[in-house]
Amino acid sequence: MNIAIVAPNTDTNSWVKQFNSFSKGTNVYIWPNIKDYDIIDCVCLWKHPEGVLKRFKNLKLIYSMGAGVDHIVYDNSLPKNIPLCKISDEKLAFSMSNYIITAVLFYHRRLLKYIDDKKNKLWDNDTHPEVPVKIGILGYGSLGSDAGIKLNNLGFDVIGYSLNKKVSSKIKIYYGNQLNEFLGMINVLVCTVPYTSKTQNLLNEKLFKNLNKGTYLINVSRGKVQNENDIVKFLDNGILSGAFLDVFEEEPLPKSSPLWNKRNVQITPHNASITNQEAAVPQIIDNYKRLLDGKKLINQVNIKNEY
């Protein structure tokens, strides 16, 4: 098996080490140092240069090196007849859920207030230490559902929203045209939707107008899903009580962004959850073997749905 990794500005050494330790019969080539593109069976991509896929003439499998695939499905050089798969593993969900739970607890336990109180040497034993919350998971897929179940197990009131109908034994899931009804039920909105043409600019004024006053926003999906000008506007008018953001329209977030100066906005550098190579590499090898054996692939992307 000959694998090419095309991931500019990414440390690929750990990936190569994992491939070599897991499968001795695998040859790994790092773009742009590929002499013969025709021998490549599988290509692993992360923020690759658009058009580079045209050089691979004998691909059998294309893999995203993370859970997101928007950087691939919008590449016009993507071959339509080659299966595309993505990484999905327990460690990825573990990190993402921990991040979301941290953000929820940050708001629920009024930690921002107590940070300010410490600065001001204020001992406030009168204010109730918890904000009552009802949490809505917008995008109830593998990552969103993992966080939703864990929050529910902690005793929080949680509901979900999915584009298509889904069933859960513990959590009520809204779907389809029930979005506004879902938004009206919550005061913490957790966005875990994939980035597609349908979710671009989803977190905007139109959606925010259907929120309850004082709703807290947590976004761990993609930066292009949110409209940052509208986030600032709705922070200023009080519809949003605050935000915990891991993704941004432009990354790194420009120093000129007004989000930096918002006391009630927490910022992390798109690291809520990162791919674990030890979990990812066996998936890639296994799926390649499945492909050769004519078996159903795991975590194959539906190009039509864009995720």
N, C-alpha and C positions, 0 to 999 in steps of 0.2 A: 504494500500500500504506500503510495506516494502522496504526501500531504503538503500543501502550501499554506503558509500563514501570511495573510496580508493585513497587517495591523500597524499602520504608521504611528509613531509616538507611543508605542506600547512595548513594555519589557517582555519580550518573547522567550527569554532564556528559560523561565520557569515552565513555560508551555513545552518547549523542546525537551526539557528534562523529564517531564511527566510522560510525554509520548515515548521517549526512549526507555523509560523504566517500566512502562505498562505493556508495551508491545515491541519486541525486538525486531519484528519484521517490518516496521514502519520507518520510512524515510521522510524526514521533515525538511522542507525548504522554506527559507524566509525571504519574502519579497522585500526589495527588488532584486535580490541576489539569486535569481532563478535562471539557469542557463537554458533549460529545455521545458517549456510550458506544456508540451504535448504529453509528457509522462505523468502529469498530475491527475490523480483520481479524485481527490477531495480538496476543497479549498475552505479554509477557516477565515472568517472576515470580521474586522472591527474597524468601522470608520475608514473603509478602504477608499482609494481614489476612484471616482466614478469612471466607468469604461474599462477598468482593468480586467474585468471578467471576459472580455472579448478575446484575450490572449490565450485563454485556456480552452483548447479545442476538444479535449477528451474527458471532461469532468463527468463524474457519476453522482457526486453529492456536494452540496454547498451547505456550510454551517455558519451560523452566527456564534460568536464567542461569548455571547451573553443572552439574556432573556429578551432583549429588544431586537427587532428586525427591521425597523424603519430605515436604517442606513443601507439596507439591502433591497427591500422591495421597491424603493423608488429609483433604483439604478436602472436606467433604460437598457443597459447591457446585460441585465439578468436573463439568463436562458430560461425560457418558459417550460422546457421539457426536463429540467434537472430538479430533483427534489431539494427543498430548502428546509433545514431543521434549526431549532434553537435549543439553548441550554435551559434545562429546568431541573433543579435539584433541591434537596432538603436544606442544604446549607445556605443556598440563595434565599429561600423562603425564611429560614431561621433569622438571618441578618435583617431582612426587610421587615419582618414582623416585629423584631426587637426595636427597630428604629421607629416604627409606627406606634408601638406601645409607649416608647419613651416620649414621643411627641404628645400623645394623648395625656399621659401622666403629667407632663410639664404644664399643660393647660389645666387639667383637672385639679392638681394639687397647688395651683397658684404659685408656681415656683418663680415666675418673673416678679411677682409682687414681693416675695420674700428676699429675692436678690436686691431689689430696690430698698426694702426695709433695712437690710444689713448695711447698705451704703449710707443710709440716713440714720443708722443706729436707732431704729424704731422697733419697739417691742409691742406688736399688735396681737394680743391674745383674744380679741373680741370678734374679729372677722372669721367667719366659718372657713376652715382651711381647704374645703373642696368645692369645686364648681360642679353642679349637677350636669351630667352630659348624656346625650343620646347620639350615638355614633352612626354615621352612614358611610358605607364603603362603596364608592363610585367606581365600578369596574370589578365585578365579583368573579375574577378568574382565579388562577392557581395561587398567585401571591396575595390578592385581596381576600380570598376566602380563608387562607391560612391565618392572616392577621385578624379577620373577623371572628373566627372560631376561638382564637386565643384570647381576644378581648372579651368575648362572651363568657369564656371559662373563668375570667377574672371577675365576673359579676357585672360587667357593663351591659347596658341596653344597646344592642347592635342590630342594624338592618343593612341590607345590601341592595345594589342596583346593577343589573346586567342588561345588555342590549337584547339578549335572547332569554327566554324563560328558563329558569333554573330552580331546583328544589333543594331545600336544606331542612333537616329535621329540627334544627334549633333556631335558625335565623330566617326571618321573613325577607324574601328577595323580590324586589320590584323589578319590572322589566318593560321594554318597549316604550309605549307612550305614558308610562307611569312616572316619568322622571320628576316632574314638578311635584307630584304627590309625595314622592320620596324626599325631595329637598325640603318640603314643608314639615317633615317629621323630625328633623335633626337639628342639633346645634354644634356638631363637629363633623366636618366633611373631609373624608380621607379619599384622595384621588389616586387610583392605581390602574387607570385605563391604559391600554397600549396606545402608542401614537399612530394614528391613521389619518386618512383624509377626512374622516368623519369626526375625529376627536381634536383635530387642529383647532386651536383657539376656543376650546370647549369651556374653559374656566374664564368666562367673560361677563360683561354687564348683563346680558340676557339671562344667564344662569344665576348670577348673584342676586338678581331682583326677586328670585323665588325662594331665597333663603330667609330664615328667621333672623331678626336683628340680633347681633352678637354671636354669629356663627364663627367657629374657629376653623381655619383651612389648613390642611396638611396635604402637600403634593409631593409624591415620590415617583411620578410617572415619567413624563418628559417635559422639557421646558416649553416646547412649542404647543403643548396642550393649554398653557396658561397665557393670559393677556396681562402683563405686569402693570400696564397703565390702569387697567380696570381694577386690579387688585389694590393698587394704591388708592384709587378713587373710593372703593368700598371699605377700605380701612379708615379712610378719613370721614366717611359718613356714618360709620358705626355698624353697618350691616355685617362687616367682618370685624370680629373682636381682636383678631391677630392671625398670624400665619406661621407655619413651620415648613420651610421650603428647602428641598434638596436639589431641585432642577430649575433651570432658567432659560429664557429665550436665547440668550447669548451666554456662552460659557468659555472662559471664566466670566463671572458676573462683572460687568464694567464698574469701575470705581465711581463713575458718574451716576449709577443707578440710585434712585431715591430709596430703594429697599434697604440699603446699608444703614440709612439713618433712621429707620423706623424701629422704635424701642420694642414694639410688640411683634416684630418679625424676626424669627430665628432662621439663620442661614447655614447650610452645610454644603460642601463642594461636590455634589453629585456622587456621594459615596454611601448612600443608605444601604446598598447591597452590591457587592462585587462578586464576580465569578470566581469560584473555587476550582482551580485547575485539576486538583485531585479528583473532584467529582465530575468535571466536564469531560476530561479526556476519555475515561471508560465509556461514556455515553456516545462519543463520536465514533470510537472504534466499534462498539456494539452495533450502532446504527449502520455503519458501513457493512458489517457482516450480515446484518439483516437484509440490506439492499441486495447483496450478492446472492443470498439464499431465497430471495423473493418473498420475504416476510414483511409484515406491516411495520412501518417506521414509527419510532417514538418521537413525540414533540415535533411532528412535521407541520410546517407553516401552511396555512391556507392563503395562497397568494391573493385570491379574490377578496378575502376579508382583511388582508394586510397584516395578519398576526397569527 
